[in-house]
């Protein structure tokens, strides 16, 4: 039995004839971008508590890339309207690189100012791992500011192993959520880092990394990184807990990853079922099914029997959007050659990394066009911050569209407009629909467009999370009706402009080689 007073656990007692249920600490998502749920923090909280989540370690660098420090403050202010516990970091890489256009920039002084705030708990993922390895002054100043503030530094270093992983960790990096092989994770653990097993809407690394729970149970946490609303309606960290226990991993090791380790690592004021702790806990009736019966935060019942008890809050709009409508000719890729090999981005299901392929380009009337028979489609990135910037164009494989186009202003990390499609008419129509509503996700087939507006920074909706999930599911269904086999086509598309993850990506300034960390040409 737990006795609670003033939102705090006053005593924990054993009693006879206790009901057949279990009280456990609430779950903590150890790394997530709330913006990727397309929901503001209060709306996110309504959905997450149903699954037993009581807190998140939240990196607001999505909105920071659009609106700067004002965007970070927006997230903090909105989060204060809910009992759910959001712990925000100071974005370390705004913009992530100098090879793209963002809506804002945070230098070392800006980051140091943020780190002085009691509302900021850590330095968010240091994506500029080349800057760390090469002792870039601005990068090292940000890390130094975190150390001075006594706050941990999160990592982001896909593929780093051996001595380079050790050098990266030695700079003060304490975590990594980008591992996609067990060998990479073990190298980083050997270097002193904690590994966050990520299972988001696009990047799914649980199967590859789950063995860490047995090998290094003291070095593992669970995270989503990016989770779209249709999945958040269904599950959150609770799904990872169930999957891990179903695989035979020790229940207490699994619960430590889901509850204890994030609280300890980030020094969070989240309760762990101890006297004088905040009364943050969940009630589970069946340790086999892991159905969450009740969720409490600070002693308040916030979810029960699959229903949220948190109310929807109206949120003000903040944005940064200057793009003007485009014409079909803006999306043409002209060539003077009769034949040309081109570099093609190969998207991979369940991964953020891509491959670089060399394929024959399809040419018609002096223009490189999509080749749906080979599943090589045109991809475009449109600068949202400059009205008349030229459109960046390339080609991509594995989206599988047979008609139409999809587009989004959720395009990590600068959140320009990104689109992929069969024909320029559809691509242009989808892009212009997003320009008209100043942000969102769209599906076009010719000039017919379905669109969901995301007016808050072009990333988040003003609407209730359950409605957003239904609307997004409808758009996801329409995208799949165009032929894509991808499980999360919009989420996959959103990472095709993320230059800090190899191998080949597209920014608003051009095709980018993530291994050499420089621009490259479309034609070979």
ZABAKOL-237161 format. One record per residue (C-alpha): residue number from 1; x, y, z. Coordinates in pm, 1 decimal. Example, Ala and Ser with C-alpha at 12.3 -4.5 7.8 and 13.67 -1.06 7.14 Angstrom:
residues 2
1_1230.0_-450.0_780.0
2_1367.0_-106.0_714.0
end
This chain:
residues 524
1_0.0_0.0_0.0
2_121.7_349.8_-84.5
3_22.4_648.1_127.1
4_33.7_980.5_-56.6
5_10.0_1334.5_74.0
6_75.4_1652.3_-120.4
7_175.9_1457.5_-430.7
8_453.8_1277.4_-240.2
9_481.4_916.8_-122.8
10_476.7_924.9_257.0
11_499.0_550.4_315.2
12_515.0_216.9_135.8
13_366.2_-72.2_333.1
14_290.1_-438.1_286.1
15_-69.4_-534.4_364.0
16_-260.5_-859.6_376.4
17_-524.7_-939.1_114.9
18_-382.1_-686.9_-130.4
19_-556.9_-672.6_-471.4
20_-403.8_-875.1_-751.9
21_-214.0_-591.0_-918.3
22_133.9_-443.3_-928.5
23_255.2_-90.4_-859.0
24_564.0_10.8_-1056.9
25_754.3_330.8_-1130.2
26_626.5_513.6_-1437.8
27_809.4_482.6_-1768.2
28_1052.1_746.5_-1897.0
29_1136.8_800.2_-2264.2
30_1509.4_873.0_-2244.0
31_1530.0_1067.3_-2572.6
32_1250.0_1209.1_-2783.5
33_1167.0_1508.0_-2998.4
34_812.7_1592.8_-2893.2
35_765.9_1790.0_-3214.7
36_789.5_1469.4_-3419.5
37_460.7_1355.1_-3268.6
38_308.4_1657.2_-3447.8
39_168.4_1751.2_-3107.3
40_251.7_2023.8_-2857.5
41_366.5_1892.4_-2517.0
42_21.7_1911.0_-2354.3
43_-132.6_1712.0_-2639.5
44_154.1_1461.3_-2636.9
45_104.2_1408.0_-2263.7
46_-263.9_1318.9_-2308.1
47_-166.9_1022.3_-2526.2
48_151.4_912.7_-2349.6
49_6.8_873.3_-1999.6
50_-232.0_604.4_-2122.7
51_73.4_385.5_-2188.3
52_229.7_442.3_-1846.6
53_475.8_713.7_-1948.5
54_518.7_981.8_-1683.3
55_820.7_1171.4_-1817.6
56_1035.4_1234.4_-2122.9
57_1389.5_1357.1_-2180.2
58_1298.5_1593.1_-2462.6
59_1528.4_1755.6_-2717.0
60_1351.9_2064.8_-2863.7
61_1596.2_2109.6_-3148.6
62_1323.6_2066.7_-3411.3
63_1142.1_2384.2_-3313.9
64_1475.3_2550.7_-3231.1
65_1584.6_2506.0_-3593.4
66_1271.8_2693.0_-3698.5
67_1223.4_2953.6_-3424.6
68_1545.8_2956.8_-3219.8
69_1543.2_3019.1_-2843.8
70_1185.8_3146.6_-2869.5
71_1085.8_2800.4_-2987.6
72_1257.1_2630.7_-2693.2
73_1076.9_2862.4_-2453.9
74_748.5_2787.9_-2630.4
75_787.4_2417.5_-2550.9
76_874.5_2488.0_-2188.7
77_577.5_2721.2_-2140.2
78_334.0_2478.9_-2300.6
79_463.4_2188.5_-2090.6
80_383.5_2379.5_-1770.9
81_12.7_2335.1_-1841.7
82_20.8_1960.9_-1773.5
83_131.2_1746.4_-1476.9
84_332.1_1528.5_-1717.7
85_706.6_1574.9_-1662.4
86_897.8_1712.7_-1961.6
87_1274.1_1758.1_-1918.8
88_1412.4_1968.3_-2202.2
89_1770.1_1996.7_-2321.9
90_1966.0_2283.4_-2476.8
91_1990.1_2209.8_-2851.5
92_2356.8_2169.8_-2939.5
93_2338.9_2182.8_-3319.1
94_2114.9_2457.4_-3455.2
95_2160.2_2426.7_-3742.3
96_2301.4_2075.5_-3753.9
97_2542.3_2173.8_-4033.5
98_2639.7_2475.7_-4240.8
99_2529.6_2292.6_-4556.3
100_2158.3_2375.0_-4519.8
101_1929.3_2666.4_-4439.9
102_1761.8_2679.8_-4100.9
103_1532.2_2938.7_-3951.6
104_1763.8_3013.2_-3660.5
105_2111.2_2955.1_-3519.6
106_2225.0_2898.0_-3161.9
107_2591.8_2970.8_-3098.1
108_2794.4_2870.0_-2793.1
109_2681.1_3179.0_-2598.9
110_2314.4_3101.9_-2669.4
111_2361.5_2741.9_-2557.5
112_2546.9_2851.5_-2242.8
113_2258.5_3087.1_-2157.6
114_2005.5_2807.0_-2200.2
115_2209.4_2572.0_-1982.7
116_2188.6_2818.4_-1693.9
117_1811.0_2780.1_-1686.7
118_1659.6_2542.8_-1428.9
119_1420.0_2435.7_-1705.6
120_1710.5_2290.9_-1907.3
121_1846.0_1956.8_-1786.6
122_2120.0_1857.8_-2031.2
123_2299.3_1942.3_-2356.3
124_2101.6_1780.1_-2636.4
125_2247.9_1534.1_-2882.5
126_2583.3_1649.6_-3018.2
127_2524.9_1561.0_-3382.6
128_2834.8_1739.0_-3504.8
129_3060.1_1447.1_-3424.4
130_3323.5_1561.8_-3678.1
131_3336.9_1886.2_-3480.8
132_3394.2_1692.0_-3159.8
133_3666.4_1475.7_-3311.8
134_3837.9_1780.9_-3465.5
135_3802.9_2001.5_-3156.0
136_3589.8_2264.7_-3326.5
137_3595.9_2571.3_-3094.8
138_3218.9_2632.5_-3099.9
139_3140.2_2264.6_-3040.5
140_3387.0_2233.9_-2755.3
141_3258.3_2557.1_-2598.4
142_2906.3_2412.9_-2587.7
143_3029.4_2093.8_-2422.8
144_3234.2_2299.0_-2177.1
145_2925.5_2502.9_-2087.6
146_2734.4_2184.0_-2007.1
147_3016.3_2057.1_-1789.1
148_3031.9_2390.5_-1607.9
149_2657.3_2373.5_-1544.4
150_2693.6_2014.9_-1417.1
151_2459.0_1879.6_-1683.1
152_2515.4_1569.3_-1899.0
153_2589.0_1576.6_-2272.2
154_2389.7_1357.3_-2509.7
155_2551.9_1200.6_-2813.1
156_2462.2_1128.8_-3173.5
157_2732.8_946.2_-3365.7
158_2601.0_683.6_-3608.7
159_2862.7_430.0_-3708.0
160_3146.6_550.3_-3483.5
161_3351.6_260.1_-3349.8
162_3686.4_181.0_-3192.8
163_3923.3_469.2_-3130.9
164_3692.1_728.4_-3283.9
165_3412.9_623.7_-3046.3
166_3657.4_651.0_-2757.0
167_3766.9_998.3_-2868.1
168_3405.1_1109.7_-2902.0
169_3315.0_981.8_-2554.9
170_3632.1_1127.3_-2403.0
171_3509.8_1475.6_-2494.8
172_3235.3_1431.2_-2236.7
173_2961.3_1259.3_-2438.0
174_2760.2_1029.7_-2212.4
175_2493.6_864.6_-2431.6
176_2420.3_751.1_-2784.6
177_2088.6_655.0_-2945.4
178_2212.6_608.1_-3303.5
179_2362.8_257.4_-3282.8
180_2226.9_22.5_-3546.5
181_2448.6_-281.3_-3476.5
182_2529.5_-458.0_-3152.5
183_2902.4_-433.1_-3225.4
184_2880.6_-54.6_-3249.9
185_2688.9_-36.8_-2923.1
186_2944.6_-253.6_-2743.9
187_3227.1_-30.1_-2867.9
188_3051.1_275.6_-2728.5
189_2978.7_105.6_-2397.0
190_3348.8_16.7_-2376.5
191_3418.6_386.5_-2431.7
192_3203.6_469.7_-2128.9
193_2874.1_565.6_-2292.3
194_2518.1_462.6_-2209.8
195_2321.1_315.9_-2499.8
196_1963.2_419.7_-2565.1
197_1776.4_147.3_-2752.9
198_1562.6_335.1_-3002.6
199_1232.9_220.9_-3144.4
200_1063.0_508.5_-3322.6
201_829.6_537.9_-3617.9
202_1113.6_519.3_-3871.4
203_1430.3_406.4_-3692.9
204_1378.7_70.4_-3525.9
205_1687.4_-69.3_-3355.0
206_1539.0_-286.2_-3079.0
207_1599.1_-620.4_-3246.5
208_1961.7_-536.2_-3322.4
209_2042.2_-400.6_-2975.4
210_1819.8_-585.3_-2726.2
211_2102.3_-817.2_-2616.7
212_2261.3_-520.2_-2438.0
213_1993.9_-567.1_-2171.3
214_2161.9_-896.0_-2077.5
215_2522.8_-802.1_-2149.2
216_2527.2_-456.3_-1988.7
217_2205.0_-405.7_-1792.3
218_2349.7_-102.1_-1613.8
219_2424.6_81.7_-1941.0
220_2092.1_76.8_-2124.9
221_1778.2_290.2_-2154.4
222_1478.0_295.4_-2391.0
223_1381.5_579.3_-2622.0
224_1161.0_669.8_-2918.1
225_1358.3_958.7_-3068.8
226_1078.4_1034.1_-3317.2
227_726.3_896.0_-3287.9
228_435.0_992.3_-3510.1
229_86.4_1032.5_-3358.0
230_-67.0_721.0_-3513.0
231_184.4_505.5_-3323.7
232_169.3_709.8_-3002.1
233_-203.3_633.8_-2983.0
234_-118.3_262.9_-2976.8
235_191.7_233.7_-2757.6
236_503.7_396.7_-2620.6
237_781.3_267.5_-2390.5
238_540.1_2.5_-2260.2
239_574.6_-184.6_-2589.6
240_952.8_-208.1_-2549.9
241_909.3_-334.1_-2195.0
242_674.2_-610.0_-2309.9
243_892.2_-707.6_-2606.8
244_1203.9_-728.0_-2391.8
245_1036.5_-940.3_-2124.8
246_878.3_-1163.7_-2391.2
247_1230.5_-1223.5_-2522.4
248_1327.8_-1359.7_-2183.1
249_1530.1_-1071.3_-2044.8
250_1520.8_-1024.3_-1669.3
251_1215.6_-817.6_-1574.4
252_1406.8_-603.5_-1327.3
253_1679.5_-526.5_-1580.4
254_1410.4_-424.2_-1828.8
255_1233.1_-203.3_-1574.9
256_1558.9_-38.1_-1478.6
257_1608.1_55.8_-1844.8
258_1252.2_189.6_-1869.6
259_1223.5_364.3_-1534.5
260_1537.0_391.2_-1321.9
261_1834.1_466.6_-1547.0
262_1698.2_783.6_-1714.1
263_1606.3_926.0_-1373.0
264_1951.5_851.9_-1235.5
265_2149.0_963.1_-1541.0
266_1973.8_1297.1_-1589.0
267_1904.7_1350.5_-1215.6
268_1533.6_1391.7_-1276.7
269_1277.2_1466.8_-1003.9
270_1069.0_1163.6_-1100.6
271_949.0_923.9_-835.9
272_1088.0_570.4_-800.8
273_845.1_431.9_-542.1
274_1044.6_545.2_-241.4
275_929.8_736.1_63.3
276_946.5_1113.7_3.9
277_958.9_1062.4_-374.2
278_703.7_1226.3_-602.9
279_408.5_990.1_-640.9
280_479.4_897.2_-1003.7
281_379.2_537.8_-1067.7
282_167.5_297.8_-1269.7
283_-64.9_13.8_-1178.9
284_-41.6_-304.4_-1386.1
285_-276.8_-597.1_-1343.2
286_-95.8_-855.1_-1555.7
287_284.0_-879.1_-1585.5
288_238.2_-1092.0_-1895.4
289_25.8_-855.2_-2100.1
290_160.9_-529.8_-1952.2
291_-168.6_-351.5_-1990.9
292_-151.6_-26.7_-1797.3
293_-448.5_-0.1_-1559.0
294_-367.7_338.7_-1403.3
295_-105.2_612.0_-1431.9
296_-33.5_860.6_-1153.6
297_183.6_1172.7_-1167.1
298_248.9_1362.1_-842.7
299_-30.9_1155.6_-689.6
300_-283.5_1262.6_-954.8
301_-463.4_992.0_-1151.3
302_-396.9_1095.4_-1514.4
303_-504.7_782.0_-1704.7
304_-722.5_481.0_-1629.6
305_-825.2_173.1_-1828.4
306_-692.7_306.8_-2157.9
307_-850.7_651.0_-2121.7
308_-663.3_973.7_-2068.5
309_-786.0_1198.7_-1788.4
310_-584.5_1500.6_-1904.3
311_-784.1_1769.2_-2084.1
312_-698.5_1922.7_-2423.0
313_-538.0_2268.1_-2401.1
314_-551.0_2533.8_-2670.7
315_-203.2_2632.8_-2788.6
316_-93.7_2960.8_-2951.7
317_73.4_2954.9_-3294.1
318_441.9_3029.8_-3348.9
319_601.2_2993.2_-3692.4
320_873.4_3103.4_-3935.2
321_766.2_3057.0_-4295.6
322_845.2_3270.7_-4601.5
323_834.8_3035.1_-4902.0
324_627.9_3150.7_-5197.6
325_429.8_2925.0_-5435.8
326_629.0_2729.6_-5693.7
327_561.0_2644.4_-6058.2
328_604.6_2307.7_-6225.7
329_920.2_2418.4_-6409.1
330_1091.4_2475.0_-6071.0
331_1106.1_2096.6_-6032.9
332_1269.2_2014.5_-6367.3
333_1620.1_1866.4_-6375.4
334_1766.1_1968.7_-6711.0
335_2054.2_1783.6_-6876.4
336_2238.5_1828.2_-7204.9
337_2331.7_1460.6_-7222.4
338_2150.1_1181.6_-7400.1
339_2259.1_934.9_-7130.1
340_2374.9_999.0_-6777.0
341_2448.2_796.8_-6465.5
342_2318.0_961.3_-6150.4
343_2369.9_930.2_-5777.8
344_2058.0_789.3_-5613.8
345_1968.4_797.3_-5245.2
346_1869.5_450.3_-5127.2
347_1621.9_477.4_-4840.3
348_1617.7_181.4_-4599.9
349_1313.7_55.5_-4411.8
350_1352.7_105.0_-4036.7
351_1679.4_300.0_-4065.5
352_1788.5_662.6_-4081.2
353_2105.4_579.3_-4269.5
354_2092.1_563.0_-4648.7
355_2311.0_417.3_-4920.0
356_2448.5_582.1_-5233.1
357_2366.6_405.0_-5558.3
358_2484.7_481.6_-5910.5
359_2203.9_422.6_-6162.0
360_2122.4_521.5_-6520.6
361_1909.3_834.6_-6523.7
362_1586.2_837.7_-6724.4
363_1589.1_1129.9_-6968.4
364_1294.8_1270.4_-7163.7
365_1320.0_1583.3_-7381.2
366_1641.8_1690.3_-7212.2
367_1502.7_1648.3_-6859.0
368_1587.9_1384.1_-6596.3
369_1261.2_1236.5_-6473.8
370_1137.4_974.5_-6230.9
371_1168.5_612.3_-6338.0
372_894.4_427.4_-6149.2
373_972.3_100.3_-6326.5
374_1310.2_105.0_-6148.1
375_1160.7_270.9_-5836.7
376_1383.9_575.7_-5885.3
377_1176.2_882.1_-5801.7
378_1242.0_1253.8_-5790.1
379_1298.5_1409.4_-5448.6
380_1288.0_1783.5_-5384.5
381_1378.8_2012.0_-5094.1
382_1230.8_2363.1_-5096.9
383_1373.6_2636.0_-4872.8
384_1090.4_2756.4_-4648.1
385_1279.1_3054.3_-4505.5
386_1372.7_3237.7_-4829.4
387_1087.5_3325.2_-5068.2
388_1265.4_3273.5_-5401.8
389_1542.3_3019.7_-5330.9
390_1598.0_2760.8_-5605.8
391_1462.3_2411.0_-5546.5
392_1716.5_2136.4_-5469.8
393_1649.7_1818.6_-5667.2
394_1779.2_1460.4_-5669.6
395_1652.9_1102.7_-5702.3
396_1569.2_835.7_-5446.0
397_1496.5_461.9_-5441.7
398_1263.1_247.8_-5228.0
399_970.0_485.9_-5185.6
400_783.0_272.0_-5435.7
401_520.7_527.7_-5542.1
402_335.3_435.5_-5860.8
403_154.9_767.4_-5889.0
404_140.3_1110.1_-5723.6
405_363.0_1259.8_-5456.0
406_392.2_1313.9_-5081.5
407_540.9_1615.4_-4906.3
408_609.3_1742.3_-4555.2
409_755.4_2033.1_-4361.3
410_870.4_1784.3_-4098.2
411_1215.8_1742.6_-4251.9
412_1495.4_1697.8_-4003.0
413_1657.7_1907.1_-3887.5
414_1601.8_2239.3_-4062.2
415_1244.1_2154.3_-4160.1
416_1239.0_2286.9_-4508.6
417_974.3_2139.7_-4739.4
418_1062.3_1791.4_-4863.7
419_872.2_1600.4_-5130.8
420_903.6_1282.0_-5334.3
421_694.0_1185.8_-5632.6
422_636.2_1041.4_-5976.4
423_565.8_1361.7_-6168.4
424_639.1_1732.3_-6135.4
425_271.0_1828.2_-6137.6
426_201.4_1620.8_-5825.5
427_521.5_1731.7_-5651.3
428_443.2_2097.3_-5720.1
429_82.4_2060.3_-5602.7
430_187.2_1896.3_-5274.6
431_455.0_2159.0_-5209.5
432_219.5_2450.0_-5281.2
433_-46.0_2306.7_-5049.6
434_208.7_2316.0_-4767.8
435_316.0_2668.9_-4857.7
436_-47.0_2781.6_-4847.7
437_-104.5_2644.7_-4494.7
438_249.6_2734.3_-4381.7
439_341.7_2381.5_-4287.2
440_202.2_2031.7_-4270.1
441_195.7_1698.4_-4451.3
442_35.1_1642.0_-4790.2
443_-53.2_1373.0_-5043.8
444_-109.6_1475.4_-5407.1
445_-220.7_1287.8_-5715.7
446_-195.4_1533.3_-6000.9
447_-355.5_1857.0_-5882.6
448_-573.9_1680.7_-5622.5
449_-425.4_1730.1_-5275.2
450_-509.5_1612.9_-4923.6
451_-331.0_1807.1_-4652.8
452_-305.2_1823.9_-4273.5
453_-189.9_2163.0_-4150.1
454_80.6_2192.7_-3884.0
455_70.1_2566.6_-3812.6
456_296.0_2559.2_-3506.6
457_644.7_2594.2_-3659.9
458_527.8_2378.4_-3951.2
459_577.1_2088.6_-3709.5
460_282.3_2065.2_-3470.4
461_-94.7_2083.0_-3480.5
462_-321.3_2300.6_-3268.0
463_-570.1_2014.7_-3242.0
464_-632.2_1732.7_-2997.2
465_-384.6_1447.6_-3027.3
466_-643.6_1178.7_-3094.5
467_-790.4_1380.6_-3381.0
468_-440.9_1444.1_-3520.1
469_-365.4_1071.2_-3502.5
470_-680.8_989.2_-3701.4
471_-609.7_1259.4_-3960.0
472_-248.4_1149.1_-3994.9
473_-356.7_785.4_-4030.8
474_-584.0_886.8_-4317.4
475_-297.0_1063.8_-4494.8
476_-67.7_767.7_-4430.3
477_-331.9_542.8_-4587.5
478_-361.3_771.2_-4890.7
479_18.9_769.8_-4931.6
480_18.7_390.9_-4929.4
481_-261.3_386.9_-5185.1
482_-16.1_564.8_-5417.1
483_198.9_253.0_-5397.6
484_460.7_303.9_-5127.4
485_539.9_-14.0_-4929.9
486_712.9_181.1_-4650.1
487_562.7_132.1_-4304.9
488_603.6_501.5_-4219.5
489_651.8_689.2_-4548.7
490_624.9_1040.7_-4403.8
491_865.2_963.1_-4120.9
492_1112.1_804.4_-4362.2
493_1082.8_1106.8_-4591.9
494_1149.4_1342.2_-4301.4
495_1500.1_1200.0_-4254.8
496_1610.9_1222.7_-4616.7
497_1735.0_1577.5_-4551.7
498_1923.9_1487.0_-4230.6
499_2281.0_1543.4_-4343.1
500_2451.1_1425.0_-4024.5
501_2346.6_1064.6_-4091.7
502_2525.2_901.7_-4389.6
503_2547.4_819.4_-4667.2
504_2361.8_1035.6_-4920.2
505_2103.7_1303.1_-4833.6
506_1952.2_1615.8_-4989.9
507_1946.9_1962.0_-4831.4
508_1791.4_2278.4_-4972.4
509_2140.2_2359.7_-5105.1
510_2205.1_2032.2_-5286.1
511_2300.5_1664.5_-5275.6
512_2522.2_1583.6_-4977.5
513_2776.1_1307.7_-4914.6
514_2742.6_1230.7_-4543.1
515_3060.2_1022.1_-4534.8
516_3289.9_1284.3_-4686.4
517_3075.0_1560.5_-4526.8
518_3055.9_1771.6_-4841.6
519_2829.9_1837.5_-5136.5
520_2843.4_1604.5_-5431.8
521_2707.2_1609.7_-5786.4
522_2386.7_1447.2_-5904.7
523_2541.7_1320.7_-6227.8
524_2848.7_1099.4_-6227.3
end
